[in-house]
Amino acid sequence: MAQGADQAYVARFRRKYGGDDGVRRYVGALYEVLATTIGSDKMVLRAGKLNALKMMRSNLIPERILALQRLVFEDPTLDRLPQPGKYLDAIAEIEDGLANLVAQRTVEEKIESKVNLKMAERHQEYLKDLKLEAIREDGGPETPATQKKLEELVALDGRKLSASALQLLRPASLGDVVGQKSAIGSLLAKISSPFPQHVILYGPPGVGKTTVARLALEVAKTRGYTPFAADAPFVEASGATLRWDPRETTNPLLGSVHDPIYQGSRREFAEGGIPEPKLGLVTKAHGGVLFIDELGEMDAVLQTKLLKVLEDKRFTFESSYYDPTDPSVPAYVKKLFDDGAPADFILIGATTRDPSEIDPAIRSRCAEVFFEPLTESQIREIVLGAAKRLGVKLARRVPDLIASYTIEGRKAVQIVADAHGHALFRERAGTVKAGTSQKPITIVEDDVTTVVQTGRLVPHTPVRARRGREIGKTYGLAVAHHVGSIIEVEAVAFPAHEARKGSVRFNDTAGSMAKDSVFNATSVIRAVASVDPQDFDLHVNVVGGGNIDGPSAGLAVFLALYSALTRTPLPRDVSLTGELSIAGKVRPVGGIVEKLYAARQAGMRLVLVPLENARDVDRSIGGIEIVTVSTVHDALEALGIAPLAPPMPLRRVRAASARR
């Protein structure tokens, strides 16, 4: 059986290859396929490595087949020469191996082709970047169009309009600031020190808080014992525009992190997925002063964050994208995330709000300095100084006219600048630039009047003291945003239509606390004047309809009602303030200094203030008499009125009416 099978195998072999010569030619063809697939040089190197080079060049078919097996399968351990009867099996294995090798080589060629294509594209991009870089180094990215735009921007920067005038009129030294000698000295004591303090500046608008803060730092730099360097920064911000972003995507005050996906870091950071920290104003102010105007308008959460920075003197950054082990993170980014940004500065906040409206936590960390309201004489001084800086003359009544319309130094300077423009237009409207006259401009009253009318300005103190007396009218004192004002309170009394059924009317817009003052006053009048308010219809009015947010009008309401009920005229050059209790006591109130300034502005001769406010009275305020009172009896005595007045004609009229 075995011999028959061998004979059949040989017969099949001869039919396929045609004898030994056919086998030899077929094996040679397989060598050519292998050389084509892996390359002739590589095939020779492989044959030498596999110890098949000698057999590959042999004339014996078994050795050539064995060498081909080693080359195709890369196996040097193959050492059995195929027998003539087994050529067919060996060649079949070689054919399968060559087929796999050709298929693998085809796939590799395709991949290599794609790789080469990509490499060529990258190479072209790289060359393009190199060319652009070379162009930038040689001539930059500028084109005629971009160069023209740059020239336009430079030309625009060279033009200055009103900003230059405002800079010219701004005080250049602390000595130029009018009316704030005490506040300046206090601020310098706190800033120009080896241990400078955080400070809050209180005061009405336009009195020089920002200017004084900036100039105080310049003075502190010149003192050798202060920690401020010559280049210490003064960074200015407005609390009204600083808002807390709960997403923490941006925070110009403290700083923020621009994540590479949502906010977009710089290109090199975004491509590497690196978050980019953005420094805030607290870091830019490091070593200097951070000035926040309108501190009371800041968001409450942001104030809390600012307190943390004041304590730590450093602001830390956080980001879920930050990987401290990433070797591509720049050193400065790593330092900001690991150590935080330095923020050791002195905070100077300015506000027009009352101290009670400022966050107590911030107040506890800051010294407090109060700027005084400006008087009319100080406004006149500011006006004269502004005219001197502008090089213009003023008509005799111009300073007084401007001072009657504003108590803000900044506003007074603006009126001077505007009036100067009107005067220029009036005097030199027909001149040309080449022949402009050098004669000084004179600002006259009509120029100021034009500014006032176009700006819809009204006198800052519409109520003025007058000689004489008047029944049923008093002048109370109020304060809002550190600015005092006069409140006219008037009262009238009529016999009630029905006995013991009198009524009290009071304008609701004045507020609930003012209405309580009216009811307190009626109770005190019944005890003091021997007059029962229930026998009368009373009407109390606050002229102008303002909202009185506080009880300080109590004494003024009492005197107005007392005057109306007893027909006692009151002086028109006396103003007063104080809370009234139902026992007739005059209780202390706030804002005494500002109220005294308002009384002096209005030309009042006498001011009545609560006895408990005596320590708050600024005795340096001249031109006005100040009397402290503790009860309504003291107030009546100060006005020369007997506290226990007999029934007046109004009461007799009511009684006669009742008899009828």
Secondary structure, 3 states (H helix, E strand, C coil): CHHHHHHHHHHHHHHHHCCHHHHHHHHHHHHHHHHHHHCHHHHHHHHHHCCCHHHHCCCCHHHHHHHHHHHHHCCCCCCCCCCHHHHHHHHHHHHHHHHHHHHHHHHHHHHHHHHHHHHHHHHHHHHHHHHHHHHHHHCCCCCHHHHHHHHHHHHHHCCCCHHHHHHHHCCCCHHHCCCCHHHHHHHHHHHCCCCCCCEEEECCCCCCHHHHHHHHHHHHHHCCCCCCCCCCCEEEEECCCCCCCCCCCCCCCCEEEECCCCCCCCHHHHHHCCCEEEECHHHHCCCCEEEEECHHHCCHHHHHHHHHHHHHCEECCCCCCCCCCCCCCCHHHHHHHHHCEECCCEEEEEECCCHHHCCHHHHHCCEEEECCCCCHHHHHHHHHHHHHHHCCEECCCHHHHHHCCCCCHHHHHHHHHHHHHHHHHHHHCCCCHHHCCCCCCEECHHHHHHHHHHCCCCCCCCCCCCCCEEECEEEEEEEECCEEEEEEEEEEEEECCCCCCCCEEECHHHCHHHHHHHHHHHHHHHHHCCCCHHHEEEEEEECCCCCCCCCCCHHHHHHHHHHHHHCCEEECCEEECCEECCCCEEECCCCHHHHHHHHHHCCCCEEEEEHHHHHHCCCCCCCCEEEEECEHHHHHHHCCCCCCCCCCHHHHHHHHHHHC
